[in-house]
Amino acid sequence: QALLENFDEQVQDKLRISAEESKSARSRYERMLLELTHAELGDTASFDDEGFNLHRVPDGLAAIGVSPGRYELPRRSGEAHLYRIGHPLAMYLAEQAKNRTLESAKLLFDYAAHGQKISTLEPYRGKVGRLTAKLIEVKAFGESEQHLLVAACTSDGLSMAENDPEKLLKLPAMLQASGIFSANAALDADVDLRKTELLRSINLRNLGYFEQEVRKLDSWADDLKLGLEQEIKEIDRQIKEVRSTAAIAPTLEEKLSWQKKQRELETKRGKLRRDLFARQDEVEEQRNNLIGELEEQLQQQVKERTLFTIEWELT
C-alpha cells in the first residue's frame, strides 16, 4: 500500500492489473492441478471444495515423504499438507498421467450435464469431429520445457479456435466406442498451425533473452571504457599541472623532482591506455563467445508425442 501511494494513478492501475492477472493465473493452475489429482487418485482419496483427504498412499510414495491425510491448495488449515506441483505426490501423478497409454476412442460429451454455459462451444452441439492431445518438448538455452497442445476439428473440416478443445475435454463424457480412426487432414493442419505458433512464441522469448544478455555485456563494456577514459583524462590534467609547476620551479632540484613526477604520471597513463585496448579486445572476445554460445543454444530440439486421439460428439 505504501508503494502504491508513491505512484501516479496510471502506474497504480497497472500494478493492480498485474497483481490480479498473477492471482488469476495462479488460481487457474491450482484448479488444473486439483482436477488432475482428482482424476488420478480415484477412490484412494475423497474430495471436497477445499481439497482432499488421501486415504491410501500410492505404491512406492511412502518412502519419499507422501503420507495419508488432508491436502489443500491453497492451504486453509495448519494441519493440512500443501499440495503443489513440486510436491512428490503431484510430480508422481503428473508423470503417471503423461506416460499412460490411451487407445483411440469415440466419446460422447454432454454439454447440458456440465451445468454451466460455455458460449464458444454451443455452435458445436450436434456435431462430430476429431481431437488430439500432444506433448511438445522443446530444448533450447540448455533448458527443457514441455507444453500440452490440444487441437480439434469438426467432421466438415472446421477447426476449433483457441482453447475450445480444452473446454470440450472438461465436459462430462461417456465412451461410445473404441478403435483406431483414420487420419484427418484438417486436424493435422490445425496441429501444425498451433505448433508453429508455440515455437514462434518460444523463439520470441529466447530472442528477448539474447538481447538482454548482449545489452548487459555492452553496458559492462561501456562502463569499463568510461571509467578508464575518465582516469586517463584525470592523469592528463595532472600532467599539465606538473608541467606548469616545473616551468616555474626556482631550482634545478625542484625541476628534476617535477620532471620525475611527470614521467611517473606518463608511465601510468601509458599503462591505462594499454589496459583500455586490452579490455576492449577482451569485451570483443566475450561478445563473440556469447554470440557463439547463444547461436548454438538457439538451435531448438523439438520432440512431439501423441498422448491420445479421439473422435467426439457433442450433444
Rosetta silent file (secondary structure, phi, psi, omega in degrees, C-alpha in Angstrom):
SEQUENCE: QALLENFDEQVQDKLRISAEESKSARSRYERMLLELTHAELGDTASFDDEGFNLHRVPDGLAAIGVSPGRYELPRRSGEAHLYRIGHPLAMYLAEQAKNRTLESAKLLFDYAAHGQKISTLEPYRGKVGRLTAKLIEVKAFGESEQHLLVAACTSDGLSMAENDPEKLLKLPAMLQASGIFSANAALDADVDLRKTELLRSINLRNLGYFEQEVRKLDSWADDLKLGLEQEIKEIDRQIKEVRSTAAIAPTLEEKLSWQKKQRELETKRGKLRRDLFARQDEVEEQRNNLIGELEEQLQQQVKERTLFTIEWELT
SCORE:     score description
SCORE:     0.000 S_00000001
   1 L     0.000  -41.488  178.621    0.000    0.000    0.000 S_00000001
   2 H   -63.462  -36.499  178.514    2.838    2.395    0.825 S_00000001
   3 H   -65.170  -43.958 -179.198    4.402    1.620   -2.535 S_00000001
   4 H   -61.419  -36.517 -176.716    1.161    2.358   -4.388 S_00000001
   5 H   -65.986  -16.855 -178.061    0.794    5.730   -2.693 S_00000001
   6 L   -97.593    7.228  177.595    4.067    6.888   -4.257 S_00000001
   7 L  -118.366  158.571  178.484    2.975    6.270   -7.848 S_00000001
   8 L   -75.454  175.665 -172.252    0.544    8.106  -10.049 S_00000001
   9 H   -62.689  -39.000 -178.404   -2.881    6.720  -10.881 S_00000001
  10 H   -63.620  -44.720  179.201   -1.829    5.099  -14.184 S_00000001
  11 H   -65.938  -38.934  177.910    1.015    3.172  -12.560 S_00000001
  12 H   -59.850  -43.140  179.169   -1.256    2.136   -9.688 S_00000001
  13 H   -61.372  -42.998 -179.942   -3.767    0.727  -12.180 S_00000001
  14 H   -63.955  -40.220  179.347   -1.037   -1.237  -13.956 S_00000001
  15 H   -65.422  -40.504  179.643    0.241   -2.672  -10.681 S_00000001
  16 H   -65.802  -43.206  179.424   -3.256   -3.706   -9.641 S_00000001
  17 H   -61.647  -43.425  179.559   -3.938   -5.323  -13.013 S_00000001
  18 H   -60.881  -42.536  179.343   -0.642   -7.202  -12.850 S_00000001
  19 H   -64.703  -40.243  179.689   -1.469   -8.483   -9.365 S_00000001
  20 H   -66.523  -41.558  178.910   -4.948   -9.552  -10.471 S_00000001
  21 H   -64.685  -39.797  178.661   -3.586  -11.373  -13.531 S_00000001
  22 H   -62.947  -43.840  178.922   -0.999  -13.139  -11.383 S_00000001
  23 H   -65.000  -40.285  179.283   -3.664  -14.249   -8.922 S_00000001
  24 H   -63.389  -43.604  179.294   -5.921  -15.388  -11.773 S_00000001
  25 H   -64.720  -41.570  179.374   -3.141  -17.432  -13.373 S_00000001
  26 H   -62.727  -43.577  179.919   -2.227  -18.992  -10.040 S_00000001
  27 H   -62.808  -38.496 -178.986   -5.857  -19.921   -9.364 S_00000001
  28 H   -64.847  -43.780 -179.799   -6.182  -21.444  -12.846 S_00000001
  29 H   -71.786  -33.532  174.945   -3.137  -23.667  -12.402 S_00000001
  30 H   -62.982  -42.143  179.217   -4.213  -24.637   -8.897 S_00000001
  31 H   -64.588  -42.433  178.250   -7.582  -25.676  -10.299 S_00000001
  32 H   -62.033  -40.962 -179.508   -5.939  -27.665  -13.095 S_00000001
  33 H   -64.920  -41.785  179.021   -3.677  -29.426  -10.601 S_00000001
  34 H   -68.104  -35.715  176.439   -6.596  -30.374   -8.379 S_00000001
  35 H   -63.988  -42.481  176.832   -8.577  -31.626  -11.391 S_00000001
  36 H   -62.433  -44.377  179.770   -5.634  -33.788  -12.404 S_00000001
  37 H   -60.400  -43.257  179.299   -5.266  -35.044   -8.843 S_00000001
  38 H   -59.853  -44.298 -178.214   -8.951  -35.918   -8.679 S_00000001
  39 H   -68.030  -36.951 -173.544   -8.744  -37.876  -11.921 S_00000001
  40 H   -83.519  -34.785 -176.596   -5.552  -39.739  -10.996 S_00000001
  41 H   -78.533  -27.784  177.618   -6.215  -40.643   -7.342 S_00000001
  42 H    57.825 -129.375 -174.869   -9.664  -42.078   -7.952 S_00000001
  43 H   -85.141    8.134  176.630  -11.038  -43.914   -4.919 S_00000001
  44 H   -83.215   -4.567 -179.336   -7.825  -43.538   -2.888 S_00000001
  45 E  -147.000  155.442  174.431   -8.984  -40.061   -1.830 S_00000001
  46 E  -115.557  134.041 -171.958  -12.179  -38.159   -1.096 S_00000001
  47 E  -111.189  149.780  171.258  -12.528  -34.640   -2.478 S_00000001
  48 E  -138.726 -170.211 -174.424  -14.426  -31.527   -1.433 S_00000001
  49 L   -69.193  -19.890 -173.784  -14.407  -27.862   -2.483 S_00000001
  50 L  -110.630   -2.540  179.974  -11.254  -27.018   -0.496 S_00000001
  51 E   158.612 -145.725 -179.618   -9.035  -30.045   -1.098 S_00000001
  52 E  -155.626  160.013  174.223   -8.996  -33.777   -0.457 S_00000001
  53 E  -109.395  120.232  179.729   -8.288  -36.457    2.112 S_00000001
  54 E   -87.266  115.500 -177.037   -5.778  -39.066    0.993 S_00000001
  55 L   -89.483  -32.923 -176.246   -6.828  -42.440    2.418 S_00000001
  56 L  -139.422  129.226 -177.456   -4.215  -44.651    0.805 S_00000001
  57 L   -80.560  129.782  176.415   -0.729  -43.734   -0.406 S_00000001
  58 L   -54.968  149.548 -176.435    0.108  -44.917   -3.960 S_00000001
  59 L   -55.007  132.741  173.755    2.705  -47.687   -4.078 S_00000001
  60 L    87.744   -7.449 -175.642    6.289  -46.526   -3.626 S_00000001
  61 L   -93.641  -17.877  179.639    5.475  -42.984   -2.487 S_00000001
  62 H   -62.396  -31.724 -177.429    5.565  -43.506    1.295 S_00000001
  63 H   -71.245  -16.808 -178.438    9.363  -43.755    1.119 S_00000001
  64 H  -112.385   23.854  170.140    9.680  -40.233   -0.322 S_00000001
  65 L    97.219    7.398  177.243    7.536  -38.407    2.191 S_00000001
  66 L   -89.619  126.313 -177.789    3.968  -38.862    0.929 S_00000001
  67 L  -131.909  156.667  176.194    1.599  -39.700    3.768 S_00000001
  68 L   -63.779  160.641  177.709   -2.158  -40.045    4.189 S_00000001
  69 E   139.400 -164.787 -175.718   -4.049  -37.056    5.483 S_00000001
  70 E   -89.792  133.366  177.656   -5.541  -33.742    4.492 S_00000001
  71 E  -126.439  134.289 -179.530   -4.229  -31.863    1.414 S_00000001
  72 E  -139.214  147.817  176.502   -5.245  -28.321    0.450 S_00000001
  73 L  -148.259  108.465   -4.212   -4.292  -25.806   -2.248 S_00000001
  74 L   -72.000  161.710 -177.513   -4.095  -23.099   -1.085 S_00000001
  75 L   -73.240  128.414 -178.977   -3.709  -24.344    2.486 S_00000001
  76 L  -109.752  -21.851  179.520   -6.528  -23.155    4.738 S_00000001
  77 L  -124.651  143.593 -174.967   -5.815  -25.173    7.883 S_00000001
  78 L   -64.114  -23.266 -177.155   -2.493  -25.564    9.636 S_00000001
  79 L   -82.467  -17.204 -173.687   -2.739  -29.335    9.819 S_00000001
  80 L   -77.157  150.597  170.270   -3.166  -29.862    6.074 S_00000001
  81 E   -74.710  142.740  173.790   -0.397  -30.747    3.631 S_00000001
  82 E   -84.891  115.091  177.374    0.237  -28.037    0.995 S_00000001
  83 L   -93.019  114.568 -179.639   -0.359  -29.731   -2.283 S_00000001
  84 L  -145.006  173.549 -169.496    1.571  -28.057   -5.117 S_00000001
  85 L   -64.966  -24.608  178.915    3.345  -29.020   -8.350 S_00000001
  86 L   -85.548   -5.915 -179.891    6.700  -29.553   -6.626 S_00000001
  87 L   -70.688  142.243 -178.767    5.239  -31.965   -4.067 S_00000001
  88 H   -53.970  -36.922  179.243    6.277  -35.629   -4.619 S_00000001
  89 H   -65.964  -43.126  179.377    2.635  -36.674   -4.907 S_00000001
  90 H   -64.171  -42.910 -179.985    1.919  -34.036   -7.563 S_00000001
  91 H   -63.889  -40.467  178.634    5.024  -34.952   -9.545 S_00000001
  92 H   -62.669  -46.715 -177.954    4.103  -38.637   -9.398 S_00000001
  93 H   -66.232  -38.185  179.329    0.542  -38.018  -10.592 S_00000001
  94 H   -64.878  -44.800  178.730    1.670  -35.729  -13.422 S_00000001
  95 H   -64.995  -38.944  178.565    4.192  -38.296  -14.698 S_00000001
  96 H   -61.325  -41.981 -179.857    1.612  -41.052  -14.343 S_00000001
  97 H   -68.148  -42.396 -176.888   -0.872  -39.083  -16.432 S_00000001
  98 H   -67.642  -32.664 -173.042    1.675  -38.146  -19.114 S_00000001
  99 H   -96.062    0.899  179.568    3.000  -41.670  -19.530 S_00000001
 100 L   -72.246  136.787  176.577   -0.307  -43.536  -19.600 S_00000001
 101 L   -84.672  123.205 -178.959   -1.062  -45.283  -22.889 S_00000001
 102 L  -119.102  125.393  178.252   -4.503  -44.288  -24.176 S_00000001
 103 L   -77.825  158.459  175.184   -6.189  -46.037  -27.064 S_00000001
 104 L   -66.354  147.696 -177.335   -8.216  -44.178  -29.656 S_00000001
 105 E  -157.455  166.123  171.692  -11.902  -43.947  -28.807 S_00000001
 106 E  -109.934  125.827 -178.614  -15.156  -42.185  -29.570 S_00000001
 107 E  -116.042  140.069  176.044  -16.501  -40.079  -26.711 S_00000001
 108 E  -103.602  114.331 -178.849  -19.933  -38.558  -26.316 S_00000001
 109 E   -95.314  134.373 -176.189  -19.720  -35.194  -24.497 S_00000001
 110 L  -106.026  101.390 -177.834  -22.808  -33.961  -22.648 S_00000001
 111 H   -63.809  -44.101 -175.522  -23.000  -30.145  -22.752 S_00000001
 112 H   -65.109  -35.092 -177.379  -26.135  -29.907  -20.599 S_00000001
 113 H   -69.296  -15.704  179.717  -24.684  -32.085  -17.852 S_00000001
 114 H   -67.374  -33.018  175.079  -21.829  -29.606  -17.359 S_00000001
 115 L    85.188   -7.516  178.458  -24.278  -27.216  -15.718 S_00000001
 116 L  -128.815  149.504 -179.154  -22.560  -24.032  -16.885 S_00000001
 117 L   -79.717  128.824  172.993  -22.832  -22.089  -20.123 S_00000001
 118 L  -123.014   93.358 -168.831  -19.799  -22.205  -22.430 S_00000001
 119 H   -60.145  -35.210 -176.574  -20.863  -19.916  -25.276 S_00000001
 120 H   -71.694  -18.085  178.809  -17.977  -20.773  -27.618 S_00000001
 121 H   -91.170  -17.262 -175.700  -18.907  -24.479  -27.536 S_00000001
 122 H   -57.901  -37.501  178.706  -22.614  -24.013  -28.248 S_00000001
 123 H   -63.612  -16.271 -177.496  -22.147  -23.836  -32.055 S_00000001
 124 H   -94.247   -0.426  178.453  -20.624  -27.326  -31.948 S_00000001
 125 L   -65.324  133.807 -176.496  -23.619  -29.027  -30.336 S_00000001
 126 L    87.665   -3.676 -179.530  -24.877  -31.790  -32.581 S_00000001
 127 L  -101.572  162.077  175.105  -21.569  -32.001  -34.428 S_00000001
 128 E  -124.710  162.336  179.621  -18.907  -34.689  -34.501 S_00000001
 129 E  -177.309 -162.286  179.846  -15.193  -34.429  -35.125 S_00000001
 130 E  -123.085  151.583  176.605  -11.668  -35.375  -34.068 S_00000001
 131 E  -142.651  140.364  176.402   -9.452  -34.206  -31.205 S_00000001
 132 E  -136.004  146.919  176.272   -5.837  -34.915  -30.413 S_00000001
 133 E  -121.709  130.289 -178.116   -3.571  -34.052  -27.490 S_00000001
 134 E  -127.675  148.571  174.769    0.183  -33.909  -27.934 S_00000001
 135 E  -103.074  116.710 -179.197    3.103  -33.346  -25.588 S_00000001
 136 E  -105.011  120.824  177.515    5.630  -30.955  -27.139 S_00000001
 137 E  -110.798  125.760 -177.453    9.097  -30.881  -25.551 S_00000001
 138 E  -120.821  127.324  175.870   11.430  -28.049  -26.576 S_00000001
 139 E  -111.912  123.863  177.907   15.094  -27.840  -25.612 S_00000001
 140 E  -159.792  149.604 -178.325   16.855  -24.504  -26.006 S_00000001
 141 L    55.523   32.251  177.376   19.367  -22.458  -23.984 S_00000001
 142 L    74.655    4.636 -179.081   20.266  -25.622  -22.105 S_00000001
 143 E  -116.416  153.552  177.364   16.757  -25.889  -20.686 S_00000001
 144 E  -118.516  132.933  177.309   13.907  -28.263  -21.447 S_00000001
 145 E  -133.804  148.526 -178.040   10.260  -27.232  -21.318 S_00000001
 146 E  -118.566  142.644  179.532    7.078  -29.145  -22.035 S_00000001
 147 E  -133.727  141.085  176.419    3.823  -27.872  -23.477 S_00000001
 148 E   -94.471  122.276 -179.579    0.460  -29.537  -23.891 S_00000001
 149 E  -112.951  121.337  179.298   -1.005  -28.967  -27.347 S_00000001
 150 E  -122.739  126.162 -179.842   -4.689  -29.782  -27.874 S_00000001
 151 E  -132.666  149.882 -179.791   -6.373  -29.373  -31.255 S_00000001
 152 E  -150.749  153.226  176.521   -9.812  -30.330  -32.521 S_00000001
 153 E  -148.934  162.708  177.553  -11.919  -30.000  -35.654 S_00000001
 154 E   -86.914  167.966 -178.135  -15.357  -30.984  -36.889 S_00000001
 155 L   -65.648  -21.510  177.920  -16.006  -33.681  -39.451 S_00000001
 156 L   -93.928   12.936  170.140  -16.596  -30.988  -42.074 S_00000001
 157 L    91.609   11.733  179.389  -13.113  -29.510  -41.520 S_00000001
 158 L   -89.037  121.888 -178.965  -13.847  -26.578  -39.172 S_00000001
 159 E   -82.053  139.322  174.290  -11.062  -26.120  -36.608 S_00000001
 160 L   -73.612  136.095 -174.966  -11.916  -25.255  -33.016 S_00000001
 161 L   -85.773  153.619  170.268  -10.406  -21.899  -32.065 S_00000001
 162 L    45.501 -121.114 -175.938   -8.021  -21.028  -29.239 S_00000001
 163 L  -102.087   21.669  176.352   -8.719  -23.103  -26.102 S_00000001
 164 H   -60.634  -36.696  176.877  -12.096  -24.529  -27.145 S_00000001
 165 H   -59.586  -39.549  177.251  -10.603  -28.055  -27.427 S_00000001
 166 H   -66.259  -37.174  177.574   -9.561  -27.889  -23.754 S_00000001
 167 H   -63.016  -39.286  178.530  -13.053  -26.648  -22.843 S_00000001
 168 H   -60.101  -41.034 -177.852  -14.559  -29.624  -24.657 S_00000001
 169 H   -69.315  -14.842  179.223  -12.458  -32.015  -22.593 S_00000001
 170 L   -83.986  -10.015 -178.856  -13.836  -30.520  -19.364 S_00000001
 171 L   -78.859  150.894  173.419  -17.386  -31.650  -20.187 S_00000001
 172 L   -58.447  141.314 -176.048  -18.829  -34.886  -18.781 S_00000001
 173 E  -144.040  157.933  174.843  -18.293  -37.674  -21.290 S_00000001
 174 E  -135.690  149.408 -178.790  -19.017  -41.354  -21.850 S_00000001
 175 E   -77.121  126.469  176.467  -17.287  -43.906  -24.029 S_00000001
 176 E   -98.486  -39.705 -177.964  -19.236  -44.834  -27.146 S_00000001
 177 E  -160.963  155.258  174.977  -16.695  -46.990  -28.954 S_00000001
 178 E  -112.442  152.864  178.507  -13.025  -47.940  -29.008 S_00000001
 179 L   154.764  175.570  179.529  -10.880  -48.211  -32.096 S_00000001
 180 L  -104.651  129.797 -176.880   -8.366  -46.579  -34.407 S_00000001
 181 L  -105.333  154.572 -179.039   -9.610  -43.825  -36.663 S_00000001
 182 L   -69.533  161.782 -179.982   -8.197  -42.693  -39.975 S_00000001
 183 L   -65.017  155.381 -179.510   -6.067  -39.540  -40.292 S_00000001
 184 L  -128.996  116.895 -174.364   -7.777  -36.182  -40.645 S_00000001
 185 H   -63.330  -39.820 -179.147   -6.148  -33.529  -42.837 S_00000001
 186 H   -65.227  -40.430  179.186   -7.909  -30.588  -41.146 S_00000001
 187 H   -66.988  -42.494  178.242   -6.839  -31.762  -37.710 S_00000001
 188 H   -60.740  -39.976 -179.880   -3.242  -32.286  -38.845 S_00000001
 189 H   -66.092  -39.587  179.709   -3.185  -28.778  -40.326 S_00000001
 190 H   -68.791  -36.814  176.001   -4.502  -27.243  -37.093 S_00000001
 191 H   -60.531  -46.251 -179.997   -1.885  -29.145  -35.062 S_00000001
 192 H   -61.676  -40.527  179.975    0.850  -27.791  -37.330 S_00000001
 193 H   -64.551  -45.295  179.591   -0.513  -24.257  -37.003 S_00000001
 194 H   -65.964  -38.492  179.356   -0.672  -24.437  -33.198 S_00000001
 195 H   -66.256  -41.739  178.188    2.797  -25.970  -33.029 S_00000001
 196 H   -61.179  -42.278  179.565    4.221  -23.224  -35.265 S_00000001
 197 H   -66.596  -38.914  177.882    2.665  -20.541  -33.045 S_00000001
 198 H   -62.298  -48.138 -179.301    4.022  -22.233  -29.923 S_00000001
 199 H   -66.520  -33.391  177.565    7.554  -22.389  -31.303 S_00000001
 200 H   -64.436  -42.861 -179.845    7.282  -18.781  -32.512 S_00000001
 201 H   -66.059  -36.707  177.395    6.371  -17.589  -29.008 S_00000001
 202 H   -67.068  -40.799  178.078    9.293  -19.542  -27.539 S_00000001
 203 H   -62.215  -41.063  178.569   11.629  -18.017  -30.144 S_00000001
 204 H   -62.831  -41.066  177.776   10.416  -14.523  -29.281 S_00000001
 205 H   -65.163  -41.729  178.408   11.087  -15.166  -25.611 S_00000001
 206 H   -65.868  -35.407  176.889   14.551  -16.535  -26.404 S_00000001
 207 H   -62.619  -40.778  176.872   15.227  -13.507  -28.591 S_00000001
 208 H   -61.743  -39.271  178.032   14.418  -11.300  -25.628 S_00000001
 209 H   -65.419  -43.208  178.648   16.876  -13.271  -23.502 S_00000001
 210 H   -58.074  -48.648 -178.535   19.544  -12.965  -26.202 S_00000001
 211 H   -64.424  -36.051  178.626   19.080   -9.196  -26.445 S_00000001
 212 H   -63.833  -43.121 -179.072   19.157   -8.873  -22.660 S_00000001
 213 H   -66.864  -40.214  178.854   22.488  -10.718  -22.424 S_00000001
 214 H   -66.079  -40.927  178.168   24.035   -8.641  -25.215 S_00000001
 215 H   -62.704  -40.555  178.161   22.818   -5.407  -23.574 S_00000001
 216 H   -61.501  -41.664  179.545   24.345   -6.478  -20.263 S_00000001
 217 H   -67.043  -43.913  179.148   27.689   -7.133  -21.977 S_00000001
 218 H   -63.632  -39.641  179.280   27.582   -3.821  -23.858 S_00000001
 219 H   -64.393  -41.981  177.925   26.675   -1.945  -20.684 S_00000001
 220 H   -62.837  -41.728  179.985   29.567   -3.538  -18.825 S_00000001
 221 H   -64.647  -42.570  179.258   31.919   -2.650  -21.693 S_00000001
 222 H   -63.495  -42.760  179.067   30.694    0.959  -21.774 S_00000001
 223 H   -63.273  -41.606  179.912   31.128    1.340  -18.007 S_00000001
 224 H   -63.967  -45.997 -179.517   34.626   -0.122  -18.186 S_00000001
 225 H   -63.605  -43.096 -179.536   35.629    2.124  -21.080 S_00000001
 226 H   -62.879  -41.653 -179.439   34.173    5.213  -19.434 S_00000001
 227 H   -63.496  -45.132  179.806   35.993    4.516  -16.181 S_00000001
 228 H   -67.068  -41.367 -179.686   39.366    4.059  -17.849 S_00000001
 229 H   -64.230  -38.760  178.412   38.887    7.091  -20.105 S_00000001
 230 H   -66.637  -38.168  178.416   37.987    9.294  -17.133 S_00000001
 231 H   -65.479  -39.583  177.845   41.047    8.059  -15.262 S_00000001
 232 H   -64.712  -41.791  178.179   43.234    8.842  -18.305 S_00000001
 233 H   -61.678  -39.762  178.847   41.710   12.338  -18.542 S_00000001
 234 H   -64.060  -40.002  178.049   42.461   12.937  -14.868 S_00000001
 235 H   -67.743  -38.619  175.271   46.091   11.925  -15.386 S_00000001
 236 H   -56.522  -43.697  179.867   46.274   14.239  -18.422 S_00000001
 237 H   -63.330  -41.777  179.946   45.103   17.075  -16.175 S_00000001
 238 H   -65.672  -38.356  178.650   47.690   16.193  -13.545 S_00000001
 239 H   -62.178  -41.433  178.355   50.462   16.068  -16.163 S_00000001
 240 H   -62.456  -41.300  178.786   49.544   19.591  -17.338 S_00000001
 241 H   -64.382  -41.541  179.914   49.675   20.862  -13.767 S_00000001
 242 H   -64.359  -41.690  178.371   53.064   19.214  -13.198 S_00000001
 243 H   -60.733  -43.956 -179.832   54.441   20.750  -16.392 S_00000001
 244 H   -63.420  -41.982  179.681   53.229   24.196  -15.344 S_00000001
 245 H   -66.579  -41.362  179.899   54.721   23.793  -11.893 S_00000001
 246 H   -64.013  -33.327 -177.345   58.038   22.516  -13.288 S_00000001
 247 H   -66.278  -27.368 -177.504   58.255   25.501  -15.661 S_00000001
 248 L  -109.485    9.899  179.009   58.282   27.967  -12.791 S_00000001
 249 L   -63.315  133.816 -173.007   60.334   25.893  -10.335 S_00000001
 250 L   -80.246  -17.702 -176.755   63.103   28.150   -8.890 S_00000001
 251 L  -128.083  160.295  178.972   65.790   25.445   -8.505 S_00000001
 252 H   -64.912  -38.603 -179.728   67.217   22.606  -10.555 S_00000001
 253 H   -61.908  -41.823  179.476   66.411   20.115   -7.811 S_00000001
 254 H   -67.712  -41.400  177.603   62.718   21.087   -7.843 S_00000001
 255 H   -58.978  -43.072 -179.940   62.563   20.976  -11.653 S_00000001
 256 H   -63.080  -40.727  179.470   64.078   17.479  -11.557 S_00000001
 257 H   -61.621  -44.383  179.668   61.589   16.391   -8.923 S_00000001
 258 H   -70.061  -32.432  176.099   58.619   17.591  -11.007 S_00000001
 259 H   -64.702  -40.494  176.451   60.046   16.001  -14.163 S_00000001
 260 H   -62.448  -41.827  177.427   60.204   12.671  -12.313 S_00000001
 261 H   -60.455  -42.053  178.262   56.584   13.152  -11.219 S_00000001
 262 H   -62.861  -41.559 -179.995   55.599   13.861  -14.831 S_00000001
 263 H   -64.202  -39.714  178.037   57.406   10.714  -16.010 S_00000001
 264 H   -62.061  -43.798  179.795   55.581    8.606  -13.408 S_00000001
 265 H   -65.754  -40.233  179.222   52.226   10.000  -14.496 S_00000001
 266 H   -66.402  -36.186  176.203   53.014    9.448  -18.191 S_00000001
 267 H   -64.611  -43.242  178.169   54.043    5.858  -17.432 S_00000001
 268 H   -63.735  -40.841  178.617   50.781    5.313  -15.562 S_00000001
 269 H   -62.852  -41.257  178.870   48.816    6.885  -18.428 S_00000001
 270 H   -62.688  -40.218  178.111   50.509    4.593  -20.930 S_00000001
 271 H   -65.039  -41.666  178.930   49.612    1.554  -18.857 S_00000001
 272 H   -62.835  -39.749  178.234   45.986    2.676  -18.602 S_00000001
 273 H   -63.678  -41.072  177.435   45.832    3.163  -22.379 S_00000001
 274 H   -64.822  -38.954  177.008   47.204   -0.350  -22.895 S_00000001
 275 H   -62.318  -39.441  179.522   44.650   -1.644  -20.365 S_00000001
 276 H   -61.317  -47.559  178.672   41.881    0.141  -22.266 S_00000001
 277 H   -63.985  -40.266  179.968   42.833   -1.532  -25.547 S_00000001
 278 H   -64.579  -41.918  179.235   43.246   -4.891  -23.789 S_00000001
 279 H   -65.866  -39.054  177.428   39.836   -4.573  -22.134 S_00000001
 280 H   -62.597  -40.851  175.924   38.225   -3.634  -25.454 S_00000001
 281 H   -63.968  -38.964 -179.991   39.765   -6.744  -27.014 S_00000001
 282 H   -65.119  -43.176  178.171   38.530   -8.782  -24.044 S_00000001
 283 H   -62.418  -43.203  179.158   34.999   -7.427  -24.408 S_00000001
 284 H   -61.329  -40.193  178.639   35.033   -8.163  -28.132 S_00000001
 285 H   -66.155  -42.406  178.643   36.165  -11.727  -27.432 S_00000001
 286 H   -64.034  -39.172  178.292   33.454  -12.178  -24.797 S_00000001
 287 H   -62.895  -44.399  178.688   30.842  -10.803  -27.194 S_00000001
 288 H   -62.515  -41.358  178.782   31.934  -13.238  -29.894 S_00000001
 289 H   -64.950  -42.135  179.435   31.875  -16.119  -27.417 S_00000001
 290 H   -62.090  -45.580  179.812   28.426  -15.088  -26.156 S_00000001
 291 H   -61.638  -41.505  178.753   27.046  -14.854  -29.681 S_00000001
 292 H   -63.513  -44.210  179.384   28.503  -18.261  -30.488 S_00000001
 293 H   -64.108  -47.053 -178.925   27.055  -19.843  -27.362 S_00000001
 294 H   -65.142  -37.004  178.482   23.638  -18.271  -27.841 S_00000001
 295 H   -62.695  -40.593  178.649   23.607  -19.213  -31.506 S_00000001
 296 H   -68.336  -41.795 -177.948   24.290  -22.823  -30.584 S_00000001
 297 H   -72.964  -23.678  179.350   21.715  -22.826  -27.798 S_00000001
 298 L   -70.733  -15.522  178.640   19.087  -21.215  -30.009 S_00000001
 299 L   -69.232  101.265 -175.399   19.039  -24.364  -32.134 S_00000001
 300 L   -71.739  139.080  169.747   15.794  -25.829  -30.832 S_00000001
 301 E  -109.532  116.107 -173.634   15.386  -29.537  -30.338 S_00000001
 302 E  -114.984  125.873  174.449   11.704  -30.362  -30.619 S_00000001
 303 E  -117.013  142.290 -177.504   10.130  -33.670  -29.667 S_00000001
 304 E  -130.581  131.142  178.742    6.478  -34.447  -30.199 S_00000001
 305 E  -134.852  129.518  178.369    4.479  -37.287  -28.666 S_00000001
 306 E   -79.039  123.663  178.043    0.794  -38.003  -29.182 S_00000001
 307 E   -83.316  -45.513  175.197   -0.969  -38.571  -25.861 S_00000001
 308 E  -166.019  158.225  173.651   -4.319  -39.552  -27.334 S_00000001
 309 E  -134.390  133.492 -178.535   -6.639  -39.046  -30.285 S_00000001
 310 E  -131.170  157.651  163.817  -10.416  -39.321  -30.063 S_00000001
 311 E   -98.685  136.805 -176.338  -13.495  -38.977  -32.176 S_00000001
 312 E  -124.944  156.077  172.058  -16.002  -36.765  -30.399 S_00000001
 313 E  -139.440  131.270 -178.596  -19.682  -35.928  -30.498 S_00000001
 314 E  -109.685  118.658 -178.799  -21.191  -33.010  -28.583 S_00000001
 315 L   -96.213    0.000    0.000  -24.838  -33.318  -27.586 S_00000001
